[in-house]
Amino acid sequence: MRLVIIFLTLLLLTTVARAEVLTTSNVQIEWHVINRFRFFRNEALFKQQEEAWREYGQHVATRNASPHDNAAYYANTSVLGTEHVLNDRRIPFTNILRTKFNWQGWASKALEDTCYDSKSRTHAACGGIDNYINPKAHEIAIGLQAIGDGKLVSEYICHWHVGNNPDQAAPCDEKIRTVIAYPESTTISVNVEGERAISTEVKVKDLLIVGLGDSFASGEGNPDVPVTLDENARVKNLYPARAAEGGSAQWLDRLCHRSLYSYQLRAALQVAIEHPHGSVTYLGYACSGAAVDKGIIGPQSYVEYRSSGAGSQNVSVAPIMGRKTDSQIALLLRELCKVSPIQAEGMWQCPSQNFKRNVDYVFLLVGGNDIGFANLVSWATLRSGPITHIASWLGATVSPDQFTANMNGTMAGAYQHLAKQLEKALPLHNDNLPYDPSRVILTAYPDILADENGETCTGVTDGAAPEDTLAANQSLDRFKGWLVVHQDKLDAAHGQLEILFKRMSQLAEANGWSFAGRAHVDKPFRGHGFCAQRKDRLDDPAEMLMVPCWGAAARPTQSCQPGLFARGTGWRPYNPATQNFPYALRQRWVRTINDANMIINQKIMDQYGALDESASEKDFTETTGAMHPSAEGQAALADAMLMDLRPELDKLFNNP
């Protein structure tokens, strides 16, 4: 009898012990959405970005600072840090060059794995636009997280019950994958056989984010696949020609020069990375060359050109023109509205407000083309002489005084018009507000004219050293016959950037928009303007500013010279066909004219699809993309905007 009692006691103790395997006091159910950035068709692409972000976080944790300061630094530099991990030519955060390096950048492998259909120019590549805009379900990963000092043991089998899905069994220290319906909530429960289950309710919060704007928003200067140069085919000055097969730069959207490096896309992606219980549906329409009326509300002239025919006597060159329905608002409503959008009194609308879903945020950066920012740069860099007067007469240049006048007049009217159009066109609901303009996030333009010390780039002055010894002039020597940086003009242009920031802030407030001003006021581009160089790496091709040439010259910074010096052979300072690294890290976060020539090398095509080299050079299309943020600069813009947006985002995701 005593043996029976002992046996029953042991059996009871075993049962009690097993009853404690899974309780709410020792484990909790943990879950996350697997591909939280729905714009990526391939979950591996999202995972690559997420893992790079985590790797950057491990680096930040080694900083000699408090945990609080490290956490803030990590958040405020997360997109830039991710970019460094993915595109650094060196092993991240070291000086050791990688033996295997993708010179084309991470986006070159991702271009075909998005939900954007470049042929139809719609977000329909993931089962149609309706399926993309309104997700029906999300795939999630579920597991158990031990609480406190506890740990999960693999010898137990956990039985998972997720909504109406078939049950799954797996070792308790492993995760399972399943699909849950959206937008409903789903009950998840788990138990070890013979035990009571623990459970939780889960619900995904999906945000719809729309990107609108100009070239600073589209990612201009950063093609998803940069140009490939053919060392064995030469053009003027023996410079390598574009490779005949597949050599052209490639874009997510070719006409708009929109790329995966766009700060708007990178910010939306980072929102998804940071919120494991949510997801982001992203619709991007920003377009290089866009202004408010000609681009966002109405059609625009694209930055791609056509000629009437190479070699003909009277060659005419014209930009490709957008159709009436090619404006950013029209393209957005074509996808967001359940019926065909209409235009009334110059404003696009969705009849009867018949939208497929609400928009959560609009990321916006526009205005530079309305007031002539590119024309101000032309004024500051064109050489004095007949060409300057012709350019002024044609309206190709804008003086600082006229630029200020445009900010005070033209910009105010353009923003007001855009504010009315957005209110008529978009379902920006928020709580009880039928339209909440604060969900429009206007980003400031960064300061792109400073050197590595944060000072205005140095230009030519009377009695100064030769032009080519100045970094600012080295950055544009591909067209040095036309262009030069004069100090007085650059100082005047630089002074306009502060005025522009203040004016945009005033107008954002006047229209009820949120203003993400940190892109300027926090000076993230300080030390990273178009003339900036890292002085301890001046032998690195990424830090060199002058355009490579074939031959010799009197000075190391001087372009190859005709005559006596042309007898020299070889590339100086490096071979652009084999040593050009468009996305390698560098001090400057701004594409120079030389960079544009080597990374985009945009050519004018004739009506038969052939290159028109002479028209390309004459019309300066080879400089398209110059004076725009690099991939690092775009990442810094994304970080700057997120610093202003995170508090509101946290509220949204915490209240799904």
Secondary structure, 3 states (H helix, E strand, C coil): CHHHHHHHHHHHHHHHHHHCCCCCCCEEEEEEECCCECCECCHHHHHHHHHHHHHHHHHHCCCCCCHHHHHHHHHHCHHHHHHHHHHCCECCCCCCECCCCCCCCHHHHCCCCECCECCCCECCCCCCHHHHHCCCEEEEEEEEEECCCCCCCCCCEEEEEECCCCCEEEECCCCEEEEEECCCCEEEEEEECCCCCEEEEECCEEEEEEEEECHHHHCCCCCCECCCEEEEEECHHHCEEECCCCCCCECCECCCCECCCCHHHHHHHHHHHHCCCEEEEEEECCCCCCECCEECCECCEEEEEEECCCCCCCCCEEEEECCHHHCHHHHHHHHHECCCCEEECCEEECHHHCECCCCCEEEEECCHHHHCHHHHHHHHHECCCHHHHHHHHCCCCCCHHHHHHHHHCHHHHHHHHHHHHHHHHCCCCECCECCCHHHEEEECCCCCCECCCCCECCCECCCCCCHHHCHHHHCCHHHCCCECCEHHHHHHHHHHHHHHHHHHHHHHHHCCCEEECHHHHCCCCCCCCCCCCCHHHCCCCCCCCCCCEECCCCCCCCCCCCHHHHHCCCEECCCCCCCCCCCCCCCCCECCHHHHHHHCCCCEEECCCCEEHHHHHHCCHHHCCCCCECHHHHHHHHHHHHHHHHHHHHHHHHCC
